[in-house]
Amino acid sequence: MKKKLLEFLSCPVCKSPLRIDRISNSEGSEIIKGALKCRCGKTFLIESGVPNFLYKSVTNIEKTVFSYDKRWGDFDYKRDNTYGFSSEERFLYFLEKLNMSINDLKGKIILDAGCGTGQLALDISRYGCEVIAMDISSSVIRAFKECTLSDTIYYVRGDVMQVPFRDNCCDYVWCHGVLMNVAEPERALDNLAKLVKKGGKLYAMFYCSEKNNIYYKIGWHIRDLISKVPRYVQKIIGIPIILIYIFTKSIKTSTFSNRILIESKGQFYETFTTPFAHRHHPEEVIKWYETRGFTDLKVETLTSGFSFSICGTKL
């Protein structure tokens, strides 16, 4: 953890500033092991270079952490893509959804809330901005080890339900593939909205409640069932679903590889084992944005109507 990260952090419980309580190990500008302290008495450990702000009190947080640890645990930084996108494609997607150019990044503070492997955050940080990469899973610790080429990227293990940042600290907040899997999506969006400076932008993606074909409905019922059974049962039930994923991906690429197996396994855990998978109508989420002072809303349908995104500018 770089000391400069303290400029953006606050206690997720009482929102007070934090201070370094102790440093047990450091390497150059990075604190590898230590602790942060709040005046309310809370202590937050820095382990493997990443401060940890997770609270077990958040509903089903352990189950969500388990699902995303499984999702990203076998990711190969040298060979794998994220959701089928190359690193360059994801970066261009980021710019497109925020309606920005590379020049717009210079001097900005950006939060990637739900950074996963950290690759997008690293790519963004190369263009004269500072990026905070946060994730609920241990993938952010791997990201710190694999993606530390930039001096302007900061890694945090935290939850959008209890954000460990000061209000109005970010120019842009990016939250893709996260809010459908939290206990209270509107509350999480509210937490993220408070971080955005006046004139800044907030992007988030959601599952859509409007897709009503029979395959979608069957898949949703199966997901609800699997998410509620014990983990050992999930592993058994997951075998045929993972095989279907493998078959589909192999047909599409006309090949089979160990990477397809790993990607299919990760996709199963992300899709079927997370405790929450909320769906919304775009009009519902538009109201969330508008009541929090966002305008110029850009609403886009994604993945053949399965999901949608909204990007807005804060007044």
C-alpha positions as CSV (number, residue, x, y, z in Angstrom):
1,M,0.0,0.0,0.0
2,K,1.3,3.4,-1.0
3,K,1.1,6.1,1.7
4,K,-0.6,8.4,-0.8
5,L,-3.7,6.1,-0.7
6,L,-4.5,7.7,2.7
7,E,-5.6,10.8,0.9
8,F,-8.6,8.9,-0.5
9,L,-9.4,6.5,2.4
10,S,-11.8,6.8,5.2
11,C,-13.2,4.4,7.8
12,P,-16.0,2.4,6.2
13,V,-17.8,2.4,9.6
14,C,-17.7,6.1,10.8
15,K,-16.2,7.8,7.7
16,S,-13.3,9.4,9.7
17,P,-9.8,9.7,8.3
18,L,-7.4,6.9,8.8
19,R,-3.8,6.9,9.9
20,I,-0.9,4.4,9.7
21,D,-0.8,2.5,13.0
22,R,2.2,0.4,12.3
23,I,4.5,-0.9,9.5
24,S,5.8,-4.4,9.9
25,N,7.3,-4.8,6.4
26,S,7.8,-2.5,3.4
27,E,9.4,-2.6,0.0
28,G,10.3,0.7,-1.5
29,S,7.1,2.9,-1.5
30,E,4.8,0.0,-0.7
31,I,3.7,-1.0,2.8
32,I,3.5,-4.8,2.6
33,K,2.4,-5.6,6.1
34,G,1.0,-3.2,8.7
35,A,-2.2,-1.7,10.0
36,L,-4.4,1.4,9.7
37,K,-6.2,2.9,12.6
38,C,-9.4,5.0,12.9
39,R,-10.2,7.3,15.9
40,C,-13.4,5.2,16.4
41,G,-11.1,2.4,17.5
42,K,-11.3,0.2,14.3
43,T,-8.1,-1.3,13.0
44,F,-7.7,-2.4,9.4
45,L,-4.8,-4.7,8.5
46,I,-2.5,-4.3,5.5
47,E,-1.5,-7.8,4.2
48,S,0.4,-8.7,1.1
49,G,0.5,-5.0,0.2
50,V,-3.3,-4.5,0.3
51,P,-5.4,-2.9,3.0
52,N,-8.4,-5.0,4.0
53,F,-11.7,-3.3,4.8
54,L,-14.1,-6.3,4.6
55,Y,-16.7,-6.8,7.4
56,K,-18.3,-10.2,8.0
57,S,-21.4,-8.3,9.2
58,V,-22.3,-7.5,5.6
59,T,-25.0,-9.9,4.5
60,N,-23.6,-13.1,2.9
61,I,-20.2,-11.4,2.3
62,E,-18.4,-14.7,2.8
63,K,-20.4,-16.5,0.1
64,T,-19.8,-13.7,-2.3
65,V,-16.1,-13.7,-1.6
66,F,-16.0,-17.5,-2.1
67,S,-17.8,-17.2,-5.5
68,Y,-15.3,-14.6,-6.8
69,D,-12.3,-16.3,-5.4
70,K,-13.3,-19.2,-7.5
71,R,-14.0,-17.0,-10.5
72,W,-10.6,-15.4,-10.6
73,G,-8.4,-17.9,-8.6
74,D,-7.0,-19.6,-11.7
75,F,-6.7,-16.6,-14.0
76,D,-3.5,-16.6,-16.0
77,Y,-2.2,-13.1,-16.5
78,K,0.0,-14.0,-19.4
79,R,-2.6,-15.9,-21.4
80,D,-6.2,-15.3,-20.3
81,N,-8.7,-12.7,-21.4
82,T,-11.5,-11.3,-19.2
83,Y,-15.0,-12.3,-20.3
84,G,-13.6,-12.9,-23.8
85,F,-12.1,-9.4,-24.2
86,S,-8.5,-8.7,-24.7
87,S,-6.8,-6.0,-22.4
88,E,-7.0,-3.5,-25.3
89,E,-10.7,-4.3,-26.0
90,R,-11.7,-3.8,-22.4
91,F,-9.8,-0.5,-22.2
92,L,-11.6,0.8,-25.4
93,Y,-14.9,-0.4,-23.9
94,F,-14.2,1.6,-20.8
95,L,-13.6,4.8,-22.8
96,E,-16.7,4.2,-25.0
97,K,-19.1,3.7,-22.0
98,L,-17.8,6.8,-20.2
99,N,-17.8,8.7,-23.5
100,M,-14.2,9.8,-23.1
101,S,-10.9,10.0,-24.9
102,I,-7.5,9.0,-23.6
103,N,-6.7,12.7,-23.1
104,D,-9.7,13.0,-20.7
105,L,-7.9,10.6,-18.3
106,K,-4.9,12.9,-17.6
107,G,-4.9,14.2,-14.0
108,K,-8.1,12.3,-13.0
109,I,-8.8,10.1,-10.0
110,I,-10.6,6.9,-11.0
111,L,-12.2,4.1,-8.9
112,D,-12.6,0.6,-10.5
113,A,-15.1,-0.8,-8.0
114,G,-14.9,-4.5,-8.6
115,C,-11.6,-4.7,-10.4
116,G,-11.4,-8.5,-10.6
117,T,-8.0,-9.3,-12.0
118,G,-6.9,-5.6,-12.0
119,Q,-5.9,-5.5,-15.6
120,L,-8.3,-2.8,-16.6
121,A,-7.2,-0.6,-13.7
122,L,-3.5,-1.1,-14.7
123,D,-4.3,-0.1,-18.4
124,I,-6.1,3.0,-17.3
125,S,-3.3,4.1,-15.0
126,R,-0.9,4.3,-17.9
127,Y,-2.5,7.5,-19.2
128,G,-1.6,10.1,-16.6
129,C,-4.3,9.4,-14.0
130,E,-4.5,7.7,-10.6
131,V,-6.6,4.6,-10.3
132,I,-7.9,2.9,-7.1
133,A,-8.6,-0.8,-7.8
134,M,-11.0,-2.3,-5.3
135,D,-12.4,-5.8,-5.1
136,I,-14.2,-8.0,-2.5
137,S,-12.2,-11.1,-3.4
138,S,-8.6,-12.1,-2.9
139,S,-8.1,-11.4,-6.6
140,V,-7.0,-7.9,-5.7
141,I,-4.0,-9.4,-3.8
142,R,-3.0,-11.3,-6.9
143,A,-3.5,-8.1,-8.9
144,F,-1.1,-6.2,-6.6
145,K,1.5,-8.9,-7.2
146,E,1.0,-9.2,-11.0
147,C,0.1,-5.6,-12.0
148,T,2.4,-3.3,-9.9
149,L,4.1,-1.7,-12.9
150,S,2.5,1.7,-12.3
151,D,3.2,4.1,-9.5
152,T,-0.3,5.6,-9.8
153,I,-2.4,2.6,-9.0
154,Y,-3.6,1.7,-5.5
155,Y,-5.1,-1.7,-4.5
156,V,-7.8,-2.0,-1.8
157,R,-9.8,-5.0,-0.6
158,G,-13.3,-3.6,0.1
159,D,-17.0,-3.8,-0.5
160,V,-19.3,-1.4,-2.3
161,M,-21.8,-2.0,0.6
162,Q,-19.3,-0.3,3.0
163,V,-16.9,1.8,0.8
164,P,-13.7,2.8,2.6
165,F,-13.3,6.1,0.7
166,R,-13.9,9.8,1.4
167,D,-16.8,11.5,-0.3
168,N,-16.1,13.5,-3.5
169,C,-12.7,11.9,-4.0
170,C,-13.1,10.5,-7.5
171,D,-13.6,12.0,-11.0
172,Y,-14.9,8.7,-12.4
173,V,-16.3,5.6,-10.8
174,W,-16.5,2.4,-12.8
175,C,-18.6,-0.5,-11.5
176,H,-19.1,-3.3,-14.0
177,G,-20.6,-6.7,-13.1
178,V,-20.9,-5.9,-9.3
179,L,-24.2,-4.4,-8.2
180,M,-26.4,-7.3,-9.2
181,N,-24.5,-9.5,-6.7
182,V,-24.8,-7.3,-3.5
183,A,-27.5,-7.4,-0.8
184,E,-28.8,-3.9,-1.6
185,P,-28.0,-2.5,-5.0
186,E,-29.5,0.9,-4.5
187,R,-27.6,1.4,-1.3
188,A,-24.4,0.3,-3.0
189,L,-25.1,2.8,-5.8
190,D,-25.7,5.5,-3.3
191,N,-22.3,4.7,-1.7
192,L,-20.6,5.0,-5.0
193,A,-22.5,8.2,-6.0
194,K,-21.2,10.0,-2.9
195,L,-17.6,9.4,-4.1
196,V,-18.1,11.2,-7.4
197,K,-17.0,14.8,-7.6
198,K,-19.2,17.5,-9.2
199,G,-18.9,17.1,-12.9
200,G,-17.6,13.6,-12.6
201,K,-19.2,10.4,-14.0
202,L,-20.6,7.2,-12.5
203,Y,-21.0,4.0,-14.6
204,A,-22.7,0.9,-13.5
205,M,-24.0,-2.3,-15.0
206,F,-27.2,-4.3,-14.0
207,Y,-29.1,-7.4,-14.9
208,C,-32.3,-6.6,-16.8
209,S,-35.7,-7.8,-15.6
210,E,-37.2,-7.5,-19.1
211,K,-35.7,-10.5,-20.8
212,N,-38.4,-13.1,-20.5
213,N,-37.7,-15.9,-23.0
214,I,-38.0,-19.5,-21.7
215,Y,-34.3,-20.3,-21.6
216,Y,-33.6,-17.2,-19.5
217,K,-36.4,-18.1,-17.0
218,I,-35.2,-21.7,-16.7
219,G,-31.6,-20.6,-16.2
220,W,-32.7,-18.1,-13.5
221,H,-34.6,-20.8,-11.5
222,I,-31.6,-23.1,-11.7
223,R,-29.4,-20.3,-10.5
224,D,-31.6,-19.6,-7.5
225,L,-31.6,-23.3,-6.5
226,I,-27.9,-23.8,-6.8
227,S,-27.0,-20.6,-4.9
228,K,-28.8,-21.9,-1.9
229,V,-27.4,-25.4,-1.6
230,P,-24.1,-26.3,0.3
231,R,-20.8,-25.8,-1.4
232,Y,-20.1,-29.5,-1.8
233,V,-23.5,-29.9,-3.6
234,Q,-22.6,-26.9,-5.8
235,K,-19.5,-28.7,-6.9
236,I,-21.5,-31.8,-8.0
237,I,-24.2,-29.8,-9.7
238,G,-21.7,-27.7,-11.4
239,I,-20.1,-30.5,-13.3
240,P,-22.7,-30.8,-16.1
241,I,-23.1,-27.0,-16.4
242,I,-19.3,-26.6,-16.7
243,L,-19.3,-29.3,-19.4
244,I,-22.0,-27.4,-21.3
245,Y,-19.9,-24.2,-21.1
246,I,-16.8,-26.1,-22.3
247,F,-18.7,-27.6,-25.2
248,T,-20.1,-24.3,-26.3
249,K,-16.8,-22.5,-26.0
250,S,-15.0,-25.3,-27.9
251,I,-17.5,-25.3,-30.7
252,K,-17.2,-21.5,-31.0
253,T,-13.4,-21.6,-31.1
254,S,-13.1,-25.0,-32.9
255,T,-10.6,-26.0,-30.2
256,F,-10.3,-27.3,-26.7
257,S,-7.7,-26.2,-24.1
258,N,-7.1,-26.2,-20.4
259,R,-7.9,-22.4,-20.4
260,I,-11.4,-23.1,-21.7
261,L,-11.9,-25.5,-18.8
262,I,-10.7,-22.9,-16.3
263,E,-12.8,-20.1,-17.8
264,S,-15.9,-22.4,-17.8
265,K,-15.3,-23.3,-14.2
266,G,-15.0,-19.6,-13.2
267,Q,-18.1,-18.7,-15.2
268,F,-20.1,-21.3,-13.3
269,Y,-19.2,-20.0,-9.9
270,E,-19.8,-16.4,-10.8
271,T,-23.1,-17.0,-12.4
272,F,-24.6,-19.8,-10.2
273,T,-23.2,-19.6,-6.7
274,T,-23.4,-15.9,-5.7
275,P,-26.0,-15.4,-3.1
276,F,-27.6,-12.5,-4.9
277,A,-28.5,-11.8,-8.6
278,H,-30.8,-8.8,-8.6
279,R,-32.6,-7.8,-11.8
280,H,-34.0,-4.3,-12.5
281,H,-35.9,-2.3,-15.1
282,P,-33.8,0.6,-16.6
283,E,-36.5,3.1,-15.5
284,E,-36.0,2.0,-11.8
285,V,-32.2,2.6,-11.9
286,I,-32.6,5.9,-13.8
287,K,-34.6,7.2,-10.8
288,W,-31.7,6.1,-8.5
289,Y,-29.3,8.2,-10.6
290,E,-31.6,11.2,-10.9
291,T,-32.4,11.4,-7.1
292,R,-28.7,11.5,-6.5
293,G,-28.0,14.4,-8.7
294,F,-26.9,12.8,-11.9
295,T,-27.9,14.0,-15.4
296,D,-27.0,13.4,-19.1
297,L,-27.8,9.7,-18.4
298,K,-26.6,7.3,-21.1
299,V,-28.6,4.0,-21.0
300,E,-27.4,1.1,-23.1
301,T,-28.6,-2.5,-23.6
302,L,-25.9,-5.1,-23.3
303,T,-25.4,-8.8,-24.0
304,S,-28.6,-9.2,-26.1
305,G,-30.9,-7.7,-23.5
306,F,-29.5,-9.7,-20.6
307,S,-28.1,-6.6,-18.9
308,F,-27.9,-2.9,-19.3
309,S,-25.5,-0.1,-18.3
310,I,-26.1,3.5,-17.2
311,C,-23.5,6.3,-17.1
312,G,-24.4,9.7,-15.7
313,T,-22.7,13.0,-14.9
314,K,-23.0,14.5,-11.4
315,L,-24.4,18.0,-11.1
